[in-house]
Amino acid sequence: MKRVSNALLALVLALCAAPALAQQYPAKPIRFIVGFPPGGSADPTTRIMGQALSEQMGQPLLVENRPGADSAIAAEQMTRMPPDGYTIMFASNSAMTAAVALRKQPLYDPLADFTPISMIGRATVFLYVHPAVPAKTLKEFIEHARANPGKLAYGTGNPLSILYNVQLMSATGISMLHVPYKGEGPLNPDILAGRVQSSFLSTGTAISFAKDGRLRPLAVLLEKRSPLLPEVPTIAEAGVPQVTVRQWAGVYGPPKLPREIVERLNKELVAALKRPDVIEKLQGYGYAAESSTPEHLLEINRDDLALWRRLVREAGIPLE
């Protein structure tokens, strides 16, 4: 009888512990890791979400930039963080699919080594060219590239952009020179100066460059035209439906993050992504706000990783 009583007491204490932990959390500032440098869309998007969560949760969310290896360095570090909810990560499918699919020996397993929390949204990616390129449409750009094989340079700030261009070149038969950068921020000055002629960019600053004439948008990687630049056709409308990869981002924790903390963070993220001020700010940086359950984010990640691996294999991209 005594053993039964002790077991019942332990069960009651366990059931009470989870709500208590959720109520106490957070009791100190939270680190919000982003694996890209300032200047692209990932950094301001993380800061927008960090500010919203800080207001809602009553604790500062301190954004830390840890760029390198297409954000794989930050992701690998996250796998070793304590599962206490005080370190979370903004991650795009650059880290959670591309950085894995493009490597012979990935640094981590995106499906097993993290705790998914929620989607943040989907990025609006445009194909831009420098105004010196004599092409006003995607069709004209393809014709120009065919007439000048290997003479045009395209810049990439992440693995997603690499695959966009691989699909574009494969579908159209054009050949261009690849110039890689450690993020869109470092890439922007070179495309503005014409040192590279084209790039797929998601950064909101690139949209401002398009509006003031410093860059020319030719197509958007969405199923429908973007309200940010509604005159720009989708890539399918422009004649190249074979470019199928889409960019998304979410929030992840380290492995074995307690469920009650996951649920609290998910609740706050869902609420933040419904706020009109957050939706408007994210749209300014090219993100369409979209939350999810942790399970749905895992499903998106799993499906996208399978797609990436297939496309990398079919395109014959050598693994690093």
N, C-alpha and C positions, 0 to 999 in steps of 0.2 A: 504493500500500500504506500509506503514511504517513497519507493522508487517511482511509482506512478505519479505521486504528488510532485516529486522533483521534475519529472518529465513534463508535466502539465505546466509547472511554473516556468521552465525553460522555454516552452512553446509560447506562453503569454509574453514573456520578456522579448522574445525574438519578433513577435508580431508588433509589439510596441516600439521596437528599436527603429524599424524602417520609417514610420511617420515622424519620429523624433529627429532622425538624421535629416530627412527632407526639410523639416521645419528649421533646423539649425543652419542648413546649407543655403547660401554661402556665408561663412563667418569671417572671410578675409578676401582680398582682391584675387581675381582670376586672371591667369595668363592666357592670352588668345594668340596662338602662334599662326603665322602666315608664311608660307615658303617662297614668297616672291618679294623682290625689292619694291620700294616706292616707285610710282610712276605709271604702273599698269592699272588694271581694274581690280585686281585682287586686294591690294592694300587699302584703297578707300572703301571697298565693299566690307572688308573686315572691320574697319573703323566705324562704319555706319552701324553695323550689327553690334559691335562692342559698346557703342554709346547707348543704343536702344536697350540692350540687356543690362547695362549698368543702371540706367534709369529705373528699370523694372525690378531689378534684384537688390538694389541698394548697396552694391559693392562695385568698385572700379573693375573694368576689364581692360587689362594692360596689353596692348597689341605689341607683339615682338616679331620683327622681320627676320627670318632665317633663310635667306635665299641660297640657291645652289642645287645643281643636278636636277633642274626642272622640278624643284620643291621636294625631291625625294630625300634630301638631307633632313629637312624639317620633319617629314613623315617618319623617317627611321628613328629620329630622336623621340618622337611621340610614343613609339612602341615601348620605350623604356621609362616613361613617366609614371609616377605613382597613380593608382586609380582612385583618386580622392576628389575629382571634379574641379581641381584648381589649375589644371592645364588642359585646354581644349584647342582644337586646330581647325582653321579654315582650310579646306582642301577641295581643289577642283579635280576633274577627271584627268588632269595632267599628272597629278601625283598618284591617284587611285586607280588609274588604268594604264595611261601611256607610259609612265616611268617604269612600270612593271612589264608591259608587253614588249617594250623595246630593249630589254636587257636579258642577257643569257642567265645571269645570276642576280635576280632582283634582291634588293635590300630587305624586303618585307613582303608579307602576304596581305594585300589590302582587304581580303575577306575575313581573315582570321586574327590579324594583329591589331585591330582597332575596334572601338565601339561606336557604331553609327548613331547619330543623334537626330539630325534633321537635314533635309535639303535647305538651301538658301534660295536658289533660283537657277535660271538658265541664261547664259550669256548671249548677247546679240553680237555676232561676229560679222564684220563686213570685209570684203576684199577691196583694198585701196591701192591706187597707183599714184605715183608722183605726177603732177600736172605736165611735166615735160614729156611724158609718154604720150605718143600721138594716138590715143584710143579713148573714145567717149563711152564705149560699151564693152561688155565682156567679150562679145564676138570680135570686135575690132582689136582688143588686146590679144586675143588668141591668134588672130591673123598676123599681128605685128610680131609676136613671139615666134611664130612659125617662120617668118621671113628673116628672123635674126636668132637662129638657134645658139643657145649657150651665151648670148650676149647680155641678156637681161638678168638682173640679180633679184632674188626674193629673200626678204628677211623673215626670220622666225624667232619668236620669244619664248616658245614652249613646244613640247612634242605635238600638241594638238595642231598647231599651225604647220608643223612638218607634214603631218598626214593629210591636212587639207590640200597642201600643194602637191603631194604625191598623187592624191586622187585626181586633182585638176590636170596634172601633166599626163597621167595615165589615160584619162578620158579623152584628152584633146590631142595627144601626140606632140606636145610642145616640150622643149628642153630649156631649163633655166639654171642659173648658178645659185646654189644655196649659201646664204650667209647667216649663221646662227648667232643668237644673242642670249644673254642671261636674263630674259624678261622683256616685256614690251617697253618698259621705261627706257632702257638703254637703246632699244631699236628705234624709237620715235625720232630722235634727232637725225639719224641717218636717212630715214625715208623722207623726212621733211627737206633734207639737203639734196636729195636725189642720188645719194650714194648707193642706195638700193632702190629698185624701181617699183616693187610691189610687196604687199604683205597682207595677210589676214590678221586683223586686229580686233580685240574686244574692248580695249580701253575706251572709256568715255571721252578722254581728251582727244582721241582720234576723230570722234564725231564733231567736236568743235573745230578741228582742222578742216574737216570736210565742209562745214558750214561757212568757214571764211575763205575757202578756195585753196588752201595749202595742200590738201589731198583730194583725190577724186574717187568716190566710192563707186564700184561697178556692180556689186551684188551683195546680198545678205544671206547668211546661212541660217535661215528660218523657214518654216513651212508657209508662213505668211509674211507680208512686208512689215517692216518695223515702223511704229509711229514716230520713232526718232528721226528717220529719213524715209518718209513714205514714198518718195519718188523713185527710190532705188529698188530694182526688181529682186526677187529671190533668185538664188543661183539656179533653181530649176527653170524659172521663167526666162532666165538669161541663156538657157540652153545647155547647162551642165548638171543634170540631176544626179549624176554619179557621186558628187561630193556629199556624203551622207553623215559624216561625223558631226555631232553636236556637243556643245560645251555646257557643263553644269558645275555646280559647287554645293558643298554641304559642310556641316560641322561634325567633327569626330572627336571622340575621347580616346584615351589609351585603352588597352585591353583590360577586360574584367571590371569595367566601371560599374558600380552598383546600380541596379535597376532604378531605385528610387531617385538617384541623382540624374540618371538618363531621362526619367520622366519629368523631373523638374526643369531641366534644361530644354527638353523638347517643348514643354508647355510654354516656356518663356519665348522660345524662338518662333513658335506658331503665332503667339500673340504679337510679337514684334513685326512679323511679316504681314500682318493684317493692318498695321498702322499706316494711314495715308502718307505721313511724313517719311516713313521708311521706304514705302513703295516708290514714292517720287524720287527720293535720293538715289535709290538703287537703279532706277530707270535712267537717271542722269549718267550713270557709269555703265550703262548697257546691260543691266541685269533685270530680268523679269522675275519678280519675287514669287517664290514657290516653296512652301513648306511640305513636310512629309512626316510619316511615322518613321521610327528607326528601322523598322522592318522593310518599309518601301525603299528607303535609301539603300539598304543592303541589296535589295533586288535590282535596283537601278545600277548599282556598282557591279554586281555579278554579270548582268546582261551586257553592260558596256565593256567590261574586261573581255568577255568572249568575242564581242564584235571587233575590238582592237586587235586581239590576237589573230583573228581570221584575216583582217585587212592587212596587217603587217606581213603575214605569211603570203597572201595572194599578191601583194605588191613587191614581194622579194626584198623588203627592207632588211639590211644586215643588222643583226643584234649587236649591241655594244658589250 
